[in-house]
Amino acid sequence: MIDANVIISAFFYPNSIISGMVKHIIINHSLVLCKYTLSEVEASFLKKFPDLLHEVKYFLYNLPHSYYDLKYIDESKYPFIRDPKDLPVLANAIEAQVDILITGDKDFDEVSIDKPRIMKPRQYQDEFMR
């Protein structure tokens, strides 16, 4: 699973390390996205880049992935995360039973959990793309 910040970086920088990482995931693994993350991307574009909303929707539509949508989140079931707005991403990753959650969001740095492994894009690159 990848977080909204990773998707946005891959969209804006198609020749970047992050874009290469997303391609690597698609080719070698199964990419999982959750409704909350897709909504975050769309909200960000509506607010900051409304002229590019159609393009990012096209990008997401063509991004090979499976989809997971947790309907209800019982906060007591999940580890503490500093920013409560990030709990839906964490909860979806846990319930979808993904192996890895890739995010650049520092609020995930202090989450104590074995699965999924929470990695920065650079960590993924160092471990899986060398």
N, CA, C and O atoms as a printed pandas DataFrame, in Angstrom:
     atom_number atom_name residue_name chain_id  residue_number  x_coord  y_coord  z_coord
0              1         N          MET        A               1    0.851   -1.173    0.000
1              2        CA          MET        A               1    0.000    0.000    0.000
2              3         C          MET        A               1    0.897    1.237    0.000
3              4         O          MET        A               1    1.933    1.270    0.664
4              5         N          ILE        A               2    0.486    2.231   -0.744
5              6        CA          ILE        A               2    1.203    3.503   -0.734
6              7         C          ILE        A               2    0.252    4.599   -0.273
7              8         O          ILE        A               2   -0.960    4.525   -0.474
8              9         N          ASP        A               3    0.832    5.608    0.344
9             10        CA          ASP        A               3    0.077    6.719    0.904
10            11         C          ASP        A               3   -0.103    7.817   -0.152
11            12         O          ASP        A               3    0.535    7.795   -1.204
12            13         N          ALA        A               4   -0.971    8.762    0.147
13            14        CA          ALA        A               4   -1.290    9.844   -0.791
14            15         C          ALA        A               4   -0.052   10.638   -1.208
15            16         O          ALA        A               4    0.078   11.009   -2.375
16            17         N          ASN        A               5    0.859   10.902   -0.265
17            18        CA          ASN        A               5    2.036   11.700   -0.613
18            19         C          ASN        A               5    2.910   10.993   -1.649
19            20         O          ASN        A               5    3.556   11.651   -2.465
20            21         N          VAL        A               6    2.934    9.675   -1.623
21            22        CA          VAL        A               6    3.705    8.904   -2.603
22            23         C          VAL        A               6    3.027    8.990   -3.973
23            24         O          VAL        A               6    3.695    9.164   -4.992
24            25         N          ILE        A               7    1.719    8.871   -3.989
25            26        CA          ILE        A               7    0.974    8.972   -5.250
26            27         C          ILE        A               7    1.184   10.348   -5.879
27            28         O          ILE        A               7    1.441   10.454   -7.079
28            29         N          ILE        A               8    1.076   11.381   -5.082
29            30        CA          ILE        A               8    1.223   12.747   -5.597
30            31         C          ILE        A               8    2.630   12.966   -6.146
31            32         O          ILE        A               8    2.791   13.577   -7.203
32            33         N          SER        A               9    3.636   12.481   -5.448
33            34        CA          SER        A               9    5.017   12.609   -5.938
34            35         C          SER        A               9    5.204   11.860   -7.252
35            36         O          SER        A               9    5.834   12.374   -8.176
36            37         N          ALA        A              10    4.658   10.644   -7.340
37            38        CA          ALA        A              10    4.789    9.863   -8.573
38            39         C          ALA        A              10    4.089   10.562   -9.739
39            40         O          ALA        A              10    4.569   10.515  -10.872
40            41         N          PHE        A              11    2.962   11.207   -9.463
41            42        CA          PHE        A              11    2.227   11.922  -10.502
42            43         C          PHE        A              11    3.029   13.111  -11.025
43            44         O          PHE        A              11    3.172   13.288  -12.234
44            45         N          PHE        A              12    3.553   13.926  -10.103
45            46        CA          PHE        A              12    4.254   15.143  -10.515
46            47         C          PHE        A              12    5.650   14.888  -11.060
47            48         O          PHE        A              12    6.156   15.671  -11.864
48            49         N          TYR        A              13    6.272   13.803  -10.629
49            50        CA          TYR        A              13    7.652   13.523  -11.041
50            51         C          TYR        A              13    7.733   12.124  -11.644
51            52         O          TYR        A              13    8.212   11.197  -10.991
52            53         N          PRO        A              14    7.273   11.964  -12.874
53            54        CA          PRO        A              14    7.196   10.629  -13.484
54            55         C          PRO        A              14    8.551    9.966  -13.724
55            56         O          PRO        A              14    8.599    8.754  -13.933
56            57         N          ASN        A              15    9.635   10.707  -13.703
57            58        CA          ASN        A              15   10.964   10.133  -13.896
58            59         C          ASN        A              15   11.750   10.054  -12.594
59            60         O          ASN        A              15   12.970    9.892  -12.613
60            61         N          SER        A              16   11.060   10.167  -11.469
61            62        CA          SER        A              16   11.720   10.202  -10.169
62            63         C          SER        A              16   11.924    8.808   -9.582
63            64         O          SER        A              16   11.414    7.813  -10.097
64            65         N          ILE        A              17   12.678    8.768   -8.500
65            66        CA          ILE        A              17   12.880    7.526   -7.755
66            67         C          ILE        A              17   11.536    6.991   -7.262
67            68         O          ILE        A              17   11.282    5.788   -7.316
68            69         N          ILE        A              18   10.687    7.884   -6.785
69            70        CA          ILE        A              18    9.385    7.443   -6.259
70            71         C          ILE        A              18    8.527    6.840   -7.377
71            72         O          ILE        A              18    7.886    5.809   -7.175
72            73         N          SER        A              19    8.511    7.464   -8.532
73            74        CA          SER        A              19    7.759    6.906   -9.656
74            75         C          SER        A              19    8.317    5.537  -10.047
75            76         O          SER        A              19    7.562    4.607  -10.331
76            77         N          GLY        A              20    9.632    5.426  -10.058
77            78        CA          GLY        A              20   10.268    4.135  -10.337
78            79         C          GLY        A              20    9.908    3.084   -9.305
79            80         O          GLY        A              20    9.737    1.910   -9.633
80            81         N          MET        A              21    9.794    3.511   -8.055
81            82        CA          MET        A              21    9.407    2.607   -6.984
82            83         C          MET        A              21    7.981    2.104   -7.204
83            84         O          MET        A              21    7.710    0.914   -7.040
84            85         N          VAL        A              22    7.073    3.002   -7.571
85            86        CA          VAL        A              22    5.680    2.600   -7.824
86            87         C          VAL        A              22    5.641    1.610   -8.985
87            88         O          VAL        A              22    4.920    0.614   -8.920
88            89         N          LYS        A              23    6.398    1.869  -10.035
89            90        CA          LYS        A              23    6.458    0.929  -11.164
90            91         C          LYS        A              23    6.997   -0.423  -10.706
91            92         O          LYS        A              23    6.487   -1.468  -11.111
92            93         N          HIS        A              24    8.023   -0.403   -9.865
93            94        CA          HIS        A              24    8.599   -1.643   -9.340
94            95         C          HIS        A              24    7.561   -2.434   -8.543
95            96         O          HIS        A              24    7.475   -3.656   -8.664
96            97         N          ILE        A              25    6.789   -1.738   -7.742
97            98        CA          ILE        A              25    5.740   -2.404   -6.950
98            99         C          ILE        A              25    4.715   -3.048   -7.883
99           100         O          ILE        A              25    4.320   -4.196   -7.680
100          101         N          ILE        A              26    4.290   -2.311   -8.899
101          102        CA          ILE        A              26    3.271   -2.819   -9.826
102          103         C          ILE        A              26    3.768   -4.055  -10.575
103          104         O          ILE        A              26    3.010   -4.999  -10.796
104          105         N          ILE        A              27    5.023   -4.043  -10.958
105          106        CA          ILE        A              27    5.589   -5.162  -11.721
106          107         C          ILE        A              27    5.872   -6.374  -10.835
107          108         O          ILE        A              27    5.645   -7.511  -11.249
108          109         N          ASN        A              28    6.366   -6.137   -9.621
109          110        CA          ASN        A              28    6.856   -7.229   -8.788
110          111         C          ASN        A              28    5.961   -7.626   -7.617
111          112         O          ASN        A              28    6.176   -8.665   -6.991
112          113         N          HIS        A              29    4.979   -6.816   -7.329
113          114        CA          HIS        A              29    4.115   -7.070   -6.178
114          115         C          HIS        A              29    2.678   -6.708   -6.555
115          116         O          HIS        A              29    2.369   -6.524   -7.733
116          117         N          SER        A              30    1.828   -6.609   -5.583
117          118        CA          SER        A              30    0.446   -6.175   -5.817
118          119         C          SER        A              30    0.227   -4.865   -5.070
119          120         O          SER        A              30    0.365   -4.811   -3.848
120          121         N          LEU        A              31   -0.111   -3.826   -5.795
121          122        CA          LEU        A              31   -0.381   -2.532   -5.191
122          123         C          LEU        A              31   -1.805   -2.505   -4.671
123          124         O          LEU        A              31   -2.745   -2.866   -5.380
124          125         N          VAL        A              32   -1.958   -2.074   -3.423
125          126        CA          VAL        A              32   -3.274   -1.919   -2.815
126          127         C          VAL        A              32   -3.453   -0.443   -2.479
127          128         O          VAL        A              32   -2.565    0.184   -1.902
128          129         N          LEU        A              33   -4.598    0.100   -2.841
129          130        CA          LEU        A              33   -4.948    1.467   -2.483
130          131         C          LEU        A              33   -6.269    1.435   -1.737
131          132         O          LEU        A              33   -7.115    0.575   -1.985
132          133         N          CYS        A              34   -6.436    2.374   -0.828
133          134        CA          CYS        A              34   -7.703    2.446   -0.101
134          135         C          CYS        A              34   -8.459    3.710   -0.502
135          136         O          CYS        A              34   -7.880    4.690   -0.970
136          137         N          LYS        A              35   -9.764    3.648   -0.301
137          138        CA          LYS        A              35  -10.630    4.762   -0.678
138          139         C          LYS        A              35  -10.188    6.055    0.002
139          140         O          LYS        A              35  -10.207    7.120   -0.617
140          141         N          TYR        A              36   -9.791    5.969    1.270
141          142        CA          TYR        A              36   -9.381    7.158    2.007
142          143         C          TYR        A              36   -8.186    7.826    1.332
143          144         O          TYR        A              36   -8.163    9.050    1.195
144          145         N          THR        A              37   -7.215    7.058    0.917
145          146        CA          THR        A              37   -6.033    7.610    0.248
146          147         C          THR        A              37   -6.414    8.261   -1.071
147          148         O          THR        A              37   -5.948    9.356   -1.386
148          149         N          LEU        A              38   -7.250    7.595   -1.831
149          150        CA          LEU        A              38   -7.682    8.173   -3.109
150          151         C          LEU        A              38   -8.448    9.469   -2.878
151          152         O          LEU        A              38   -8.310   10.421   -3.647
152          153         N          SER        A              39   -9.252    9.508   -1.822
153          154        CA          SER        A              39   -9.985   10.737   -1.477
154          155         C          SER        A              39   -9.029   11.847   -1.062
155          156         O          SER        A              39   -9.242   13.012   -1.397
156          157         N          GLU        A              40   -7.969   11.486   -0.329
157          158        CA          GLU        A              40   -6.957   12.482    0.063
158          159         C          GLU        A              40   -6.292   13.092   -1.165
159          160         O          GLU        A              40   -6.093   14.305   -1.234
160          161         N          VAL        A              41   -5.956   12.257   -2.119
161          162        CA          VAL        A              41   -5.318   12.752   -3.345
162          163         C          VAL        A              41   -6.263   13.715   -4.063
163          164         O          VAL        A              41   -5.860   14.812   -4.450
164          165         N          GLU        A              42   -7.502   13.309   -4.236
165          166        CA          GLU        A              42   -8.464   14.170   -4.924
166          167         C          GLU        A              42   -8.685   15.483   -4.179
167          168         O          GLU        A              42   -8.755   16.541   -4.805
168          169         N          ALA        A              43   -8.797   15.432   -2.856
169          170        CA          ALA        A              43   -8.995   16.652   -2.061
170          171         C          ALA        A              43   -7.807   17.587   -2.194
171          172         O          ALA        A              43   -7.973   18.803   -2.292
172          173         N          SER        A              44   -6.619   17.024   -2.196
173          174        CA          SER        A              44   -5.409   17.838   -2.345
174          175         C          SER        A              44   -5.397   18.542   -3.696
175          176         O          SER        A              44   -5.041   19.716   -3.789
176          177         N          PHE        A              45   -5.786   17.823   -4.734
177          178        CA          PHE        A              45   -5.806   18.424   -6.064
178          179         C          PHE        A              45   -6.925   19.452   -6.197
179          180         O          PHE        A              45   -6.743   20.481   -6.847
180          181         N          LEU        A              46   -8.064   19.188   -5.598
181          182        CA          LEU        A              46   -9.150   20.172   -5.635
182          183         C          LEU        A              46   -8.723   21.478   -4.988
183          184         O          LEU        A              46   -9.070   22.560   -5.460
184          185         N          LYS        A              47   -7.971   21.367   -3.911
185          186        CA          LYS        A              47   -7.548   22.554   -3.165
186          187         C          LYS        A              47   -6.363   23.275   -3.816
187          188         O          LYS        A              47   -6.367   24.499   -3.944
188          189         N          LYS        A              48   -5.355   22.508   -4.224
189          190        CA          LYS        A              48   -4.098   23.121   -4.673
190          191         C          LYS        A              48   -3.905   23.147   -6.183
191          192         O          LYS        A              48   -3.269   24.057   -6.714
192          193         N          PHE        A              49   -4.452   22.153   -6.877
193          194        CA          PHE        A              49   -4.223   22.028   -8.320
194          195         C          PHE        A              49   -5.509   21.655   -9.047
195          196         O          PHE        A              49   -5.545   20.632   -9.731
196          197         N          PRO        A              50   -6.559   22.452   -8.919
197          198        CA          PRO        A              50   -7.850   22.052   -9.508
198          199         C          PRO        A              50   -7.786   21.827  -11.016
199          200         O          PRO        A              50   -8.553   21.024  -11.547
200          201         N          ASP        A              51   -6.894   22.515  -11.709
201          202        CA          ASP        A              51   -6.788   22.336  -13.159
202          203         C          ASP        A              51   -6.229   20.965  -13.540
203          204         O          ASP        A              51   -6.358   20.529  -14.684
204          205         N          LEU        A              52   -5.599   20.280  -12.558
205          206        CA          LEU        A              52   -4.993   18.977  -12.835
206          207         C          LEU        A              52   -5.820   17.808  -12.301
207          208         O          LEU        A              52   -5.390   16.657  -12.374
208          209         N          LEU        A              53   -6.997   18.100  -11.766
209          210        CA          LEU        A              53   -7.820   17.047  -11.164
210          211         C          LEU        A              53   -8.160   15.952  -12.178
211          212         O          LEU        A              53   -8.075   14.766  -11.863
212          213         N          HIS        A              54   -8.535   16.338  -13.362
213          214        CA          HIS        A              54   -8.869   15.344  -14.383
214          215         C          HIS        A              54   -7.659   14.450  -14.683
215          216         O          HIS        A              54   -7.803   13.235  -14.824
216          217         N          GLU        A              55   -6.478   15.048  -14.780
217          218        CA          GLU        A              55   -5.270   14.282  -15.097
218          219         C          GLU        A              55   -4.908   13.310  -13.983
219          220         O          GLU        A              55   -4.516   12.176  -14.258
220          221         N          VAL        A              56   -5.036   13.740  -12.720
221          222        CA          VAL        A              56   -4.693   12.829  -11.629
222          223         C          VAL        A              56   -5.714   11.702  -11.530
223          224         O          VAL        A              56   -5.357   10.571  -11.200
224          225         N          LYS        A              57   -6.980   12.000  -11.815
225          226        CA          LYS        A              57   -7.983   10.931  -11.828
226          227         C          LYS        A              57   -7.659    9.908  -12.921
227          228         O          LYS        A              57   -7.794    8.704  -12.704
228          229         N          TYR        A              58   -7.241   10.377  -14.074
229          230        CA          TYR        A              58   -6.834    9.486  -15.166
230          231         C          TYR        A              58   -5.626    8.651  -14.732
231          232         O          TYR        A              58   -5.581    7.445  -14.976
232          233         N          PHE        A              59   -4.650    9.295  -14.090
233          234        CA          PHE        A              59   -3.457    8.611  -13.582
234          235         C          PHE        A              59   -3.861    7.494  -12.616
235          236         O          PHE        A              59   -3.376    6.368  -12.724
236          237         N          LEU        A              60   -4.749    7.811  -11.676
237          238        CA          LEU        A              60   -5.190    6.816  -10.693
238          239         C          LEU        A              60   -5.983    5.691  -11.349
239          240         O          LEU        A              60   -5.820    4.525  -10.992
240          241         N          TYR        A              61   -6.832    6.035  -12.296
241          242        CA          TYR        A              61   -7.634    5.041  -12.992
242          243         C          TYR        A              61   -6.746    4.029  -13.713
243          244         O          TYR        A              61   -7.073    2.845  -13.783
244          245         N          ASN        A              62   -5.633    4.500  -14.243
245          246        CA          ASN        A              62   -4.722    3.640  -15.007
246          247         C          ASN        A              62   -3.624    3.007  -14.171
247          248         O          ASN        A              62   -2.792    2.268  -14.697
248          249         N          LEU        A              63   -3.611    3.284  -12.895
249          250        CA          LEU        A              63   -2.618    2.691  -11.989
250          251         C          LEU        A              63   -3.119    1.306  -11.573
251          252         O          LEU        A              63   -4.111    1.208  -10.850
252          253         N          PRO        A              64   -2.457    0.241  -12.013
253          254        CA          PRO        A              64   -2.938   -1.102  -11.667
254          255         C          PRO        A              64   -2.882   -1.326  -10.150
255          256         O          PRO        A              64   -1.819   -1.236   -9.535
256          257         N          HIS        A              65   -4.030   -1.613   -9.572
257          258        CA          HIS        A              65   -4.075   -1.811   -8.117
258          259         C          HIS        A              65   -5.331   -2.572   -7.726
259          260         O          HIS        A              65   -6.293   -2.668   -8.489
260          261         N          SER        A              66   -5.292   -3.101   -6.532
261          262        CA          SER        A              66   -6.522   -3.609   -5.940
262          263         C          SER        A              66   -6.987   -2.553   -4.942
263          264         O          SER        A              66   -6.225   -1.681   -4.524
264          265         N          TYR        A              67   -8.229   -2.657   -4.586
265          266        CA          TYR        A              67   -8.884   -1.595   -3.838
266          267         C          TYR        A              67   -9.391   -2.149   -2.513
267          268         O          TYR        A              67   -9.958   -3.240   -2.465
268          269         N          TYR        A              68   -9.183   -1.393   -1.442
269          270        CA          TYR        A              68   -9.688   -1.808   -0.129
270          271         C          TYR        A              68  -10.389   -0.620    0.514
271          272         O          TYR        A              68   -9.874    0.498    0.510
272          273         N          ASP        A              69  -11.563   -0.876    1.064
273          274        CA          ASP        A              69  -12.331    0.205    1.683
274          275         C          ASP        A              69  -12.919   -0.270    3.007
275          276         O          ASP        A              69  -13.936   -0.964    3.037
276          277         N          LEU        A              70  -12.276    0.108    4.083
277          278        CA          LEU        A              70  -12.761   -0.207    5.423
278          279         C          LEU        A              70  -13.900    0.748    5.744
279          280         O          LEU        A              70  -13.718    1.966    5.733
280          281         N          LYS        A              71  -15.054    0.206    6.024
281          282        CA          LYS        A              71  -16.243    1.042    6.225
282          283         C          LYS        A              71  -16.301    1.685    7.614
283          284         O          LYS        A              71  -16.786    2.807    7.762
284          285         N          TYR        A              72  -15.804    0.970    8.632
285          286        CA          TYR        A              72  -15.892    1.473   10.004
286          287         C          TYR        A              72  -14.547    1.266   10.687
287          288         O          TYR        A              72  -13.916    0.221   10.528
288          289         N          ILE        A              73  -14.112    2.264   11.446
289          290        CA          ILE        A              73  -12.832    2.170   12.152
290          291         C          ILE        A              73  -13.065    2.304   13.647
291          292         O          ILE        A              73  -13.493    3.352   14.129
292          293         N          ASP        A              74  -12.782    1.242   14.368
293          294        CA          ASP        A              74  -12.820    1.246   15.825
294          295         C          ASP        A              74  -11.416    1.648   16.292
295          296         O          ASP        A              74  -10.496    0.830   16.273
296          297         N          GLU        A              75  -11.256    2.896   16.707
297          298        CA          GLU        A              75   -9.940    3.428   17.060
298          299         C          GLU        A              75   -9.210    2.586   18.098
299          300         O          GLU        A              75   -7.979    2.552   18.106
300          301         N          SER        A              76   -9.936    1.915   18.963
301          302        CA          SER        A              76   -9.303    1.134   20.030
302          303         C          SER        A              76   -8.590   -0.115   19.508
303          304         O          SER        A              76   -7.789   -0.712   20.228
304          305         N          LYS        A              77   -8.870   -0.515   18.271
305          306        CA          LYS        A              77   -8.264   -1.721   17.694
306          307         C          LYS        A              77   -6.872   -1.489   17.110
307          308         O          LYS        A              77   -6.155   -2.447   16.821
308          309         N          TYR        A              78   -6.489   -0.242   16.936
309          310        CA          TYR        A              78   -5.282    0.057   16.164
310          311         C          TYR        A              78   -4.242    0.778   17.003
311          312         O          TYR        A              78   -4.572    1.415   18.003
312          313         N          PRO        A              79   -2.969    0.675   16.587
313          314        CA          PRO        A              79   -1.910    1.377   17.322
314          315         C          PRO        A              79   -2.107    2.890   17.269
315          316         O          PRO        A              79   -2.760    3.420   16.370
316          317         N          PHE        A              80   -1.534    3.556   18.239
317          318        CA          PHE        A              80   -1.593    5.022   18.293
318          319         C          PHE        A              80   -0.831    5.610   17.116
319          320         O          PHE        A              80    0.264    5.162   16.775
320          321         N          ILE        A              81   -1.435    6.624   16.502
321          322        CA          ILE        A              81   -0.753    7.397   15.469
322          323         C          ILE        A              81   -0.957    8.867   15.810
323          324         O          ILE        A              81   -2.062    9.296   16.144
324          325         N          ARG        A              82    0.122    9.627   15.721
325          326        CA          ARG        A              82    0.132   11.018   16.178
326          327         C          ARG        A              82   -0.964   11.874   15.545
327          328         O          ARG        A              82   -1.612   12.659   16.237
328          329         N          ASP        A              83   -1.173   11.732   14.250
329          330        CA          ASP        A              83   -2.206   12.507   13.560
330          331         C          ASP        A              83   -3.416   11.605   13.317
331          332         O          ASP        A              83   -3.336   10.669   12.521
332          333         N          PRO        A              84   -4.524   11.872   13.987
333          334        CA          PRO        A              84   -5.702   11.013   13.825
334          335         C          PRO        A              84   -6.227   10.940   12.389
335          336         O          PRO        A              84   -6.933    9.996   12.036
336          337         N          LYS        A              85   -5.886   11.933   11.562
337          338        CA          LYS        A              85   -6.308   11.891   10.159
338          339         C          LYS        A              85   -5.618   10.761    9.390
339          340         O          LYS        A              85   -6.080   10.359    8.321
340          341         N          ASP        A              86   -4.508   10.251    9.941
341          342        CA          ASP        A              86   -3.787    9.163    9.287
342          343         C          ASP        A              86   -4.278    7.781    9.715
343          344         O          ASP        A              86   -3.888    6.773    9.125
344          345         N          LEU        A              87   -5.125    7.732   10.731
345          346        CA          LEU        A              87   -5.627    6.443   11.205
346          347         C          LEU        A              87   -6.340    5.647   10.113
347          348         O          LEU        A              87   -6.138    4.435   10.041
348          349         N          PRO        A              88   -7.163    6.261    9.260
349          350        CA          PRO        A              88   -7.803    5.445    8.208
350          351         C          PRO        A              88   -6.805    4.753    7.280
351          352         O          PRO        A              88   -7.055    3.634    6.833
352          353         N          VAL        A              89   -5.696    5.396    6.992
353          354        CA          VAL        A              89   -4.678    4.770    6.138
354          355         C          VAL        A              89   -4.087    3.568    6.861
355          356         O          VAL        A              89   -3.976    2.483    6.292
356          357         N          LEU        A              90   -3.710    3.768    8.113
357          358        CA          LEU        A              90   -3.125    2.689    8.909
358          359         C          LEU        A              90   -4.122    1.542    9.070
359          360         O          LEU        A              90   -3.763    0.382    8.871
360          361         N          ALA        A              91   -5.350    1.846    9.423
361          362        CA          ALA        A              91   -6.370    0.817    9.637
362          363         C          ALA        A              91   -6.636    0.026    8.351
363          364         O          ALA        A              91   -6.755   -1.199    8.387
364          365         N          ASN        A              92   -6.728    0.722    7.224
365          366        CA          ASN        A              92   -6.937    0.032    5.948
366          367         C          ASN        A              92   -5.764   -0.877    5.611
367          368         O          ASN        A              92   -5.964   -1.987    5.120
368          369         N          ALA        A              93   -4.550   -0.423    5.868
369          370        CA          ALA        A              93   -3.362   -1.248    5.601
370          371         C          ALA        A              93   -3.377   -2.505    6.464
371          372         O          ALA        A              93   -3.061   -3.596    5.990
372          373         N          ILE        A              94   -3.745   -2.347    7.725
373          374        CA          ILE        A              94   -3.800   -3.495    8.631
374          375         C          ILE        A              94   -4.891   -4.470    8.190
375          376         O          ILE        A              94   -4.640   -5.669    8.071
376          377         N          GLU        A              95   -6.082   -3.968    7.951
377          378        CA          GLU        A              95   -7.212   -4.836    7.603
378          379         C          GLU        A              95   -7.059   -5.471    6.221
379          380         O          GLU        A              95   -7.541   -6.581    5.997
380          381         N          ALA        A              96   -6.402   -4.786    5.301
381          382        CA          ALA        A              96   -6.156   -5.349    3.976
382          383         C          ALA        A              96   -5.020   -6.374    4.018
383          384         O          ALA        A              96   -4.758   -7.067    3.035
384          385         N          GLN        A              97   -4.359   -6.459    5.157
385          386        CA          GLN        A              97   -3.252   -7.392    5.384
386          387         C          GLN        A              97   -2.110   -7.196    4.379
387          388         O          GLN        A              97   -1.529   -8.158    3.878
388          389         N          VAL        A              98   -1.808   -5.925    4.102
389          390        CA          VAL        A              98   -0.677   -5.646    3.226
390          391         C          VAL        A              98    0.616   -5.913    3.995
391          392         O          VAL        A              98    0.650   -5.828    5.222
392          393         N          ASP        A              99    1.654   -6.230    3.273
393          394        CA          ASP        A              99    2.945   -6.484    3.909
394          395         C          ASP        A              99    3.678   -5.195    4.240
395          396         O          ASP        A              99    4.362   -5.099    5.258
396          397         N          ILE        A             100    3.523   -4.190    3.352
397          398        CA          ILE        A             100    4.279   -2.945    3.495
398          399         C          ILE        A             100    3.360   -1.762    3.228
399          400         O          ILE        A             100    2.542   -1.786    2.309
400          401         N          LEU        A             101    3.511   -0.728    4.046
401          402        CA          LEU        A             101    2.860    0.565    3.824
402          403         C          LEU        A             101    3.976    1.571    3.590
403          404         O          LEU        A             101    4.817    1.792    4.462
404          405         N          ILE        A             102    3.981    2.178    2.413
405          406        CA          ILE        A             102    5.024    3.138    2.063
406          407         C          ILE        A             102    4.454    4.540    2.160
407          408         O          ILE        A             102    3.451    4.870    1.527
408          409         N          THR        A             103    5.116    5.357    2.967
409          410        CA          THR        A             103    4.664    6.727    3.184
410          411         C          THR        A             103    5.849    7.619    3.522
411          412         O          THR        A             103    6.835    7.177    4.111
412          413         N          GLY        A             104    5.731    8.867    3.142
413          414        CA          GLY        A             104    6.716    9.867    3.540
414          415         C          GLY        A             104    6.238   10.665    4.739
415          416         O          GLY        A             104    6.931   11.571    5.201
416          417         N          ASP        A             105    5.064   10.336    5.242
417          418        CA          ASP        A             105    4.449   11.064    6.355
418          419         C          ASP        A             105    5.144   10.728    7.667
419          420         O          ASP        A             105    5.187    9.567    8.075
420          421         N          LYS        A             106    5.685   11.740    8.322
421          422        CA          LYS        A             106    6.422   11.537    9.580
422          423         C          LYS        A             106    5.534   11.076   10.727
423          424         O          LYS        A             106    6.039   10.550   11.718
424          425         N          ASP        A             107    4.226   11.263   10.614
425          426        CA          ASP        A             107    3.332   10.813   11.675
426          427         C          ASP        A             107    3.323    9.293   11.809
427          428         O          ASP        A             107    2.908    8.767   12.842
428          429         N          PHE        A             108    3.769    8.592   10.790
429          430        CA          PHE        A             108    3.845    7.132   10.851
430          431         C          PHE        A             108    5.144    6.644   11.487
431          432         O          PHE        A             108    5.268    5.461   11.804
432          433         N          ASP        A             109    6.110    7.537   11.676
433          434        CA          ASP        A             109    7.423    7.138   12.192
434          435         C          ASP        A             109    7.360    6.492   13.566
435          436         O          ASP        A             109    8.162    5.609   13.870
436          437         N          GLU        A             110    6.431    6.912   14.391
437          438        CA          GLU        A             110    6.376    6.417   15.757
438          439         C          GLU        A             110    5.363    5.292   15.952
439          440         O          GLU        A             110    5.156    4.840   17.078
440          441         N          VAL        A             111    4.737    4.840   14.884
441          442        CA          VAL        A             111    3.771    3.750   14.996
442          443         C          VAL        A             111    4.532    2.453   15.258
443          444         O          VAL        A             111    5.453    2.097   14.523
444          445         N          SER        A             112    4.134    1.768   16.301
445          446        CA          SER        A             112    4.787    0.515   16.681
446          447         C          SER        A             112    3.913   -0.655   16.242
447          448         O          SER        A             112    2.889   -0.954   16.856
448          449         N          ILE        A             113    4.344   -1.310   15.163
449          450        CA          ILE        A             113    3.569   -2.411   14.591
450          451         C          ILE        A             113    4.508   -3.292   13.762
451          452         O          ILE        A             113    5.451   -2.799   13.142
452          453         N          ASP        A             114    4.241   -4.582   13.761
453          454        CA          ASP        A             114    5.058   -5.508   12.973
454          455         C          ASP        A             114    4.575   -5.630   11.534
455          456         O          ASP        A             114    5.372   -5.691   10.599
456          457         N          LYS        A             115    3.240   -5.664   11.373
457          458        CA          LYS        A             115    2.691   -5.797   10.029
458          459         C          LYS        A             115    1.503   -4.862    9.892
459          460         O          LYS        A             115    0.589   -4.897   10.716
460          461         N          PRO        A             116    1.504   -4.043    8.885
461          462        CA          PRO        A             116    2.499   -3.962    7.831
462          463         C          PRO        A             116    3.765   -3.257    8.296
463          464         O          PRO        A             116    3.753   -2.482    9.252
464          465         N          ARG        A             117    4.848   -3.545    7.602
465          466        CA          ARG        A             117    6.058   -2.763    7.822
466          467         C          ARG        A             117    5.795   -1.382    7.256
467          468         O          ARG        A             117    5.280   -1.240    6.147
468          469         N          ILE        A             118    6.149   -0.377    8.019
469          470        CA          ILE        A             118    5.980    0.995    7.543
470          471         C          ILE        A             118    7.341    1.471    7.082
471          472         O          ILE        A             118    8.304    1.489    7.848
472          473         N          MET        A             119    7.405    1.857    5.813
473          474        CA          MET        A             119    8.681    2.222    5.201
474          475         C          MET        A             119    8.576    3.569    4.497
475          476         O          MET        A             119    7.520    3.957    3.997
476          477         N          LYS        A             120    9.697    4.259    4.475
477          478        CA          LYS        A             120    9.844    5.444    3.636
478          479         C          LYS        A             120   10.169    4.958    2.216
479          480         O          LYS        A             120   10.677    3.850    2.046
480          481         N          PRO        A             121    9.883    5.767    1.211
481          482        CA          PRO        A             121   10.222    5.348   -0.156
482          483         C          PRO        A             121   11.696    4.958   -0.309
483          484         O          PRO        A             121   12.006    3.987   -0.999
484          485         N          ARG        A             122   12.589    5.690    0.314
485          486        CA          ARG        A             122   14.022    5.389    0.208
486          487         C          ARG        A             122   14.350    4.021    0.820
487          488         O          ARG        A             122   15.192    3.295    0.293
488          489         N          GLN        A             123   13.690    3.670    1.924
489          490        CA          GLN        A             123   13.898    2.358    2.542
490          491         C          GLN        A             123   13.474    1.246    1.577
491          492         O          GLN        A             123   14.178    0.249    1.418
492          493         N          TYR        A             124   12.331    1.429    0.943
493          494        CA          TYR        A             124   11.860    0.431   -0.012
494          495         C          TYR        A             124   12.869    0.286   -1.145
495          496         O          TYR        A             124   13.230   -0.827   -1.529
496          497         N          GLN        A             125   13.314    1.404   -1.668
497          498        CA          GLN        A             125   14.282    1.366   -2.764
498          499         C          GLN        A             125   15.550    0.636   -2.341
499          500         O          GLN        A             125   16.042   -0.228   -3.068
500          501         N          ASP        A             126   16.082    0.977   -1.169
501          502        CA          ASP        A             126   17.320    0.349   -0.702
502          503         C          ASP        A             126   17.167   -1.151   -0.500
503          504         O          ASP        A             126   18.095   -1.912   -0.775
504          505         N          GLU        A             127   16.019   -1.574   -0.027
505          506        CA          GLU        A             127   15.828   -2.985    0.290
506          507         C          GLU        A             127   15.383   -3.827   -0.905
507          508         O          GLU        A             127   15.796   -4.981   -1.023
508          509         N          PHE        A             128   14.568   -3.291   -1.774
509          510        CA          PHE        A             128   13.964   -4.107   -2.821
510          511         C          PHE        A             128   14.401   -3.784   -4.245
511          512         O          PHE        A             128   14.142   -4.572   -5.154
512          513         N          MET        A             129   15.049   -2.661   -4.460
513          514        CA          MET        A             129   15.360   -2.264   -5.830
514          515         C          MET        A             129   16.848   -2.271   -6.145
515          516         O          MET        A             129   17.257   -1.729   -7.172
516          517         N          ARG        A             130   17.636   -2.848   -5.322
517          518        CA          ARG        A             130   19.089   -2.898   -5.583
518          519         C          ARG        A             130   19.497   -4.189   -6.209
519          520         O          ARG        A             130   20.678   -4.391   -6.491
